């Protein structure tokens, strides 16, 4: 009633406030941690880009926390290889192992997969997959690469891998058998292969790699790798120019600036060619390297690429 005395509302005590707000804060912190793990796992951000926190006797940065408690100490790497094309996959595997040992990182032996045995199921659990000396692949294998990238994986594509498409014998035999009941099935099947090869570049993978293949070169002298995107973590602490001491084969490619960024370039005399190209959409999904990575004149480059892509 008007004029009746009303008791003022009691102010919650500190204990009551904490009982109400602390659970909400913990839920918020938990959700933020889950988000940070997902952003790191799928490479939307690099663990080194997260602010360093923590007491002195605990992991003091997100990379250590992520690798020690959340991801496990060693990431899984694979190398898919064949018999034709640029590079030496055995040497690449050896150098990766040596770089990890030199950096006192968990010992990692890349899993070797021959190109004829490669399918999505064989690589779906790996953090990063290298493709080297694998010039010839099938349309089905190109589809497997797309699936792997779509699932959150990262590829390091080297040289002229995936520039020539073919059908395996079992697929040709199946097409001939189907042709007995479906006229022109075999002709249509082979026509699709011809269309794929006439696309040029890396065929249906061109847009996924951010570059289009043109040709192969074998440079015998005056080959220098020059930093372009100097803030990129793969080359941030390298010198501006590094000269190859030996002959080096490399692929001449053009990159698509709308979907990729040129990290380094090769200069041969007065000419220049993209050397390392990164694709983000917006996470890192592919890194293209035009020369055999195991022949890199910079030891730091391989270390940086490994730390950038596999984290642990």
C-alpha positions as CSV (number, residue, x, y, z in Angstrom):
1,X,0.0,0.0,0.0
2,X,1.1,3.6,-0.6
3,X,3.2,4.9,2.2
4,X,3.9,1.4,3.6
5,X,7.5,1.0,4.6
6,X,9.5,-1.3,2.2
7,X,12.6,-3.1,3.3
8,X,15.6,-2.4,1.1
9,X,16.9,-5.4,-0.9
10,X,19.8,-7.1,0.8
11,X,23.1,-6.9,-1.0
12,X,24.5,-10.4,-1.8
13,X,27.5,-11.2,0.2
14,X,30.9,-11.9,-1.4
15,X,30.4,-15.6,-0.7
16,X,27.0,-15.7,-2.4
17,X,28.4,-13.7,-5.4
18,X,31.3,-16.2,-5.8
19,X,28.9,-19.2,-5.6
20,X,26.9,-17.7,-8.4
21,X,29.6,-16.3,-10.7
22,X,32.5,-18.8,-10.3
23,X,30.6,-21.7,-12.1
24,X,29.8,-19.3,-14.9
25,X,33.4,-18.2,-15.2
26,X,34.6,-21.8,-15.2
27,X,32.1,-22.7,-17.9
28,X,33.3,-19.7,-20.0
29,X,37.0,-20.6,-19.5
30,X,36.2,-24.2,-20.5
31,X,34.5,-23.1,-23.7
32,X,37.3,-20.8,-24.5
33,X,39.8,-23.6,-24.0
34,X,37.9,-25.9,-26.3
35,X,37.8,-23.2,-28.9
36,X,41.5,-22.6,-28.6
37,X,42.2,-26.3,-28.9
38,X,40.1,-26.5,-32.1
39,X,41.6,-23.4,-33.6
40,X,45.1,-24.9,-32.9
41,X,44.3,-28.4,-34.1
42,X,42.8,-27.3,-37.4
43,X,45.6,-24.7,-37.9
44,X,43.4,-21.6,-37.9
45,X,46.1,-20.2,-35.6
46,X,49.6,-21.3,-34.7
47,X,50.3,-22.2,-31.1
48,X,53.1,-19.7,-31.0
49,X,50.7,-16.9,-31.7
50,X,48.9,-17.4,-28.4
51,X,50.0,-15.1,-25.5
52,X,52.4,-16.8,-23.1
53,X,51.0,-17.4,-19.7
54,X,51.5,-19.6,-16.6
55,X,53.6,-19.8,-13.4
56,X,57.3,-20.4,-13.7
57,X,57.2,-24.1,-12.7
58,X,54.4,-24.8,-15.3
59,X,54.4,-24.8,-19.1
60,X,54.7,-21.1,-20.0
61,X,53.3,-21.1,-23.5
62,X,50.4,-22.6,-25.4
63,X,52.6,-24.8,-27.6
64,X,54.0,-26.6,-24.6
65,X,50.5,-26.9,-23.0
66,X,49.0,-28.1,-26.2
67,X,51.7,-30.7,-27.0
68,X,52.2,-31.9,-23.4
69,X,48.6,-32.2,-22.2
70,X,46.3,-32.1,-25.2
71,X,47.8,-33.4,-28.4
72,X,50.5,-35.8,-27.3
73,X,54.3,-35.3,-27.7
74,X,54.6,-36.5,-31.3
75,X,52.6,-35.6,-34.4
76,X,52.1,-38.1,-37.2
77,X,53.7,-37.5,-40.6
78,X,53.6,-39.5,-43.9
79,X,55.4,-39.3,-47.2
80,X,53.5,-40.5,-50.3
81,X,55.9,-41.3,-53.1
82,X,56.3,-43.0,-56.5
83,X,59.0,-43.8,-59.0
84,X,58.8,-40.7,-61.2
85,X,59.3,-37.0,-60.6
86,X,61.3,-34.5,-58.6
87,X,62.8,-35.4,-55.2
88,X,64.2,-38.2,-53.1
89,X,61.6,-39.3,-50.5
90,X,64.1,-41.5,-48.6
91,X,66.4,-38.6,-48.2
92,X,63.5,-36.4,-47.2
93,X,62.5,-38.9,-44.5
94,X,66.1,-39.1,-43.2
95,X,66.4,-35.3,-43.0
96,X,63.1,-34.9,-41.2
97,X,64.2,-37.4,-38.6
98,X,67.6,-35.7,-38.2
99,X,66.0,-32.2,-37.8
100,X,63.7,-33.4,-35.1
101,X,66.6,-35.0,-33.2
102,X,68.8,-31.9,-33.6
103,X,66.0,-29.8,-32.1
104,X,65.5,-32.3,-29.2
105,X,62.0,-32.9,-30.4
106,X,60.1,-36.2,-30.1
107,X,61.7,-38.7,-32.5
108,X,59.4,-38.9,-35.5
109,X,59.8,-41.4,-38.4
110,X,57.6,-40.4,-41.3
111,X,55.4,-43.3,-42.5
112,X,56.2,-44.2,-46.1
113,X,53.3,-44.9,-48.5
114,X,53.8,-45.9,-52.1
115,X,51.6,-43.9,-54.5
116,X,49.9,-47.1,-55.9
117,X,48.8,-47.9,-52.3
118,X,47.7,-44.4,-51.4
119,X,44.0,-43.7,-50.6
120,X,42.1,-41.5,-48.2
121,X,41.9,-44.3,-45.6
122,X,45.7,-44.6,-45.5
123,X,46.4,-41.0,-44.6
124,X,43.3,-39.7,-42.7
125,X,44.9,-40.0,-39.3
126,X,48.1,-38.0,-40.2
127,X,48.7,-34.4,-39.2
128,X,50.7,-33.6,-42.4
129,X,51.4,-35.6,-45.6
130,X,54.3,-34.9,-48.0
131,X,53.9,-35.8,-51.7
132,X,57.2,-36.1,-53.5
133,X,58.4,-38.0,-56.6
134,X,54.8,-38.8,-57.4
135,X,54.3,-37.3,-60.8
136,X,51.7,-39.9,-61.8
137,X,48.4,-40.2,-59.8
138,X,44.9,-41.3,-60.5
139,X,41.7,-39.2,-60.5
140,X,40.5,-41.2,-57.5
141,X,43.7,-40.4,-55.6
142,X,43.3,-36.7,-56.4
143,X,39.8,-37.0,-54.9
144,X,41.4,-38.6,-51.8
145,X,43.7,-35.6,-51.4
146,X,40.7,-33.3,-51.5
147,X,38.9,-35.4,-48.8
148,X,42.0,-35.3,-46.6
149,X,42.3,-31.5,-46.9
150,X,38.6,-31.1,-46.3
151,X,38.9,-33.2,-43.1
152,X,41.5,-30.8,-41.6
153,X,44.7,-32.3,-42.9
154,X,47.6,-30.4,-44.4
155,X,49.7,-31.5,-47.5
156,X,53.2,-30.4,-48.4
157,X,53.2,-30.8,-52.2
158,X,56.7,-31.0,-53.8
159,X,57.8,-30.3,-57.3
160,X,55.9,-31.9,-60.2
161,X,53.8,-34.4,-58.0
162,X,50.3,-34.9,-59.5
163,X,51.0,-33.4,-62.9
164,X,50.2,-36.6,-64.9
165,X,46.9,-38.6,-64.5
166,X,46.4,-42.2,-65.3
167,X,44.1,-45.2,-64.5
168,X,45.3,-48.2,-62.7
169,X,45.0,-51.5,-64.5
170,X,42.2,-52.7,-62.3
171,X,40.1,-49.6,-63.1
172,X,40.6,-50.1,-66.9
173,X,39.6,-53.8,-66.6
174,X,36.5,-52.8,-64.7
175,X,35.6,-50.2,-67.4
176,X,36.0,-52.8,-70.1
177,X,33.8,-55.2,-68.3
178,X,31.1,-52.6,-67.8
179,X,31.3,-51.7,-71.4
180,X,29.9,-55.1,-72.3
181,X,26.5,-54.2,-70.8
182,X,26.8,-50.4,-71.0
183,X,27.8,-49.3,-74.5
184,X,30.4,-46.5,-74.7
185,X,31.1,-46.8,-71.0
186,X,34.8,-47.5,-71.7
187,X,35.0,-44.6,-74.2
188,X,33.4,-42.2,-71.8
189,X,35.7,-43.4,-69.0
190,X,38.9,-42.8,-71.0
191,X,37.5,-39.4,-72.2
192,X,37.3,-38.3,-68.6
193,X,41.0,-39.1,-68.2
194,X,41.8,-37.1,-71.3
195,X,39.8,-34.1,-70.0
196,X,41.7,-34.3,-66.7
197,X,45.1,-34.3,-68.4
198,X,44.2,-31.5,-70.8
199,X,43.4,-29.3,-67.8
200,X,47.2,-28.9,-67.3
201,X,48.8,-27.7,-64.1
202,X,48.0,-30.1,-61.3
203,X,44.7,-31.0,-62.8
204,X,41.8,-31.0,-60.4
205,X,44.2,-30.2,-57.5
206,X,45.4,-26.9,-59.0
207,X,43.0,-24.8,-56.9
208,X,43.8,-26.7,-53.7
209,X,47.5,-26.1,-54.1
210,X,47.3,-22.5,-55.1
211,X,49.7,-22.9,-58.0
212,X,49.6,-24.1,-61.6
213,X,52.4,-26.2,-62.9
214,X,54.1,-25.2,-66.1
215,X,57.4,-27.2,-66.6
216,X,60.5,-28.6,-64.9
217,X,63.9,-27.0,-64.8
218,X,67.3,-28.3,-63.9
219,X,69.3,-25.4,-62.7
220,X,73.1,-25.9,-62.5
221,X,74.2,-22.6,-60.9
222,X,73.1,-19.2,-59.6
223,X,70.0,-20.5,-57.9
224,X,69.0,-18.4,-54.9
225,X,66.0,-18.6,-52.6
226,X,64.7,-15.2,-51.6
227,X,62.3,-14.4,-48.8
228,X,59.0,-12.7,-49.9
229,X,56.6,-12.9,-47.0
230,X,59.1,-12.1,-44.3
231,X,56.6,-12.3,-41.4
232,X,55.6,-15.9,-42.4
233,X,56.6,-18.2,-39.5
234,X,58.2,-20.7,-42.0
235,X,60.9,-18.1,-42.9
236,X,60.6,-15.5,-40.2
237,X,64.1,-16.0,-38.8
238,X,66.0,-16.9,-42.0
239,X,68.3,-14.6,-43.9
240,X,66.9,-12.8,-46.9
241,X,68.8,-14.7,-49.6
242,X,70.1,-18.3,-49.5
243,X,72.1,-19.7,-52.4
244,X,71.9,-23.4,-53.4
245,X,75.4,-25.0,-53.4
246,X,74.5,-27.9,-55.7
247,X,72.4,-28.4,-58.9
248,X,68.7,-28.4,-58.1
249,X,65.7,-29.5,-60.2
250,X,62.6,-27.4,-59.6
251,X,59.1,-26.9,-61.0
252,X,58.1,-23.7,-62.8
253,X,54.7,-22.7,-61.5
254,X,52.4,-19.6,-61.3
255,X,50.5,-18.9,-58.1
256,X,47.0,-17.6,-57.6
257,X,47.2,-14.5,-55.4
258,X,43.4,-14.7,-54.6
259,X,43.8,-18.1,-52.8
260,X,47.5,-18.4,-51.9
261,X,50.5,-16.4,-50.8
262,X,54.1,-16.5,-52.1
263,X,56.4,-17.2,-49.2
264,X,59.7,-17.4,-51.0
265,X,60.9,-17.4,-54.6
266,X,63.8,-18.8,-56.6
267,X,65.9,-16.5,-58.7
268,X,67.9,-18.0,-61.5
269,X,69.9,-15.3,-63.2
270,X,67.4,-12.6,-64.0
271,X,64.4,-14.9,-63.9
272,X,62.3,-15.7,-60.8
273,X,59.9,-18.4,-59.9
274,X,57.6,-19.1,-56.9
275,X,59.5,-21.5,-54.5
276,X,57.2,-21.9,-51.4
277,X,53.5,-21.0,-51.6
278,X,51.0,-21.3,-48.7
279,X,47.3,-21.9,-49.1
280,X,45.0,-20.6,-46.3
281,X,41.2,-20.9,-46.4
282,X,41.4,-19.5,-43.7
283,X,43.4,-22.3,-42.0
284,X,46.6,-23.7,-43.5
285,X,45.6,-26.5,-45.9
286,X,48.6,-26.8,-48.2
287,X,52.2,-25.7,-48.6
288,X,53.7,-26.1,-52.1
289,X,57.5,-26.3,-52.5
290,X,58.8,-26.2,-56.0
291,X,62.2,-27.8,-55.3
292,X,63.1,-31.0,-53.3
293,X,62.7,-29.9,-49.7
294,X,65.5,-32.3,-48.6
295,X,67.9,-30.3,-50.8
296,X,67.2,-27.0,-49.0
297,X,70.4,-25.1,-48.4
298,X,68.9,-23.8,-45.1
299,X,68.6,-26.1,-42.2
300,X,66.4,-23.7,-40.5
301,X,63.8,-23.9,-43.3
302,X,62.9,-27.5,-42.6
303,X,62.8,-27.0,-38.9
304,X,60.5,-24.0,-39.4
305,X,58.2,-25.9,-41.8
306,X,57.9,-28.8,-39.4
307,X,57.3,-26.6,-36.4
308,X,54.7,-24.6,-38.4
309,X,52.7,-27.6,-39.6
310,X,53.0,-30.4,-37.1
311,X,53.3,-28.3,-33.9
312,X,54.4,-31.3,-31.7
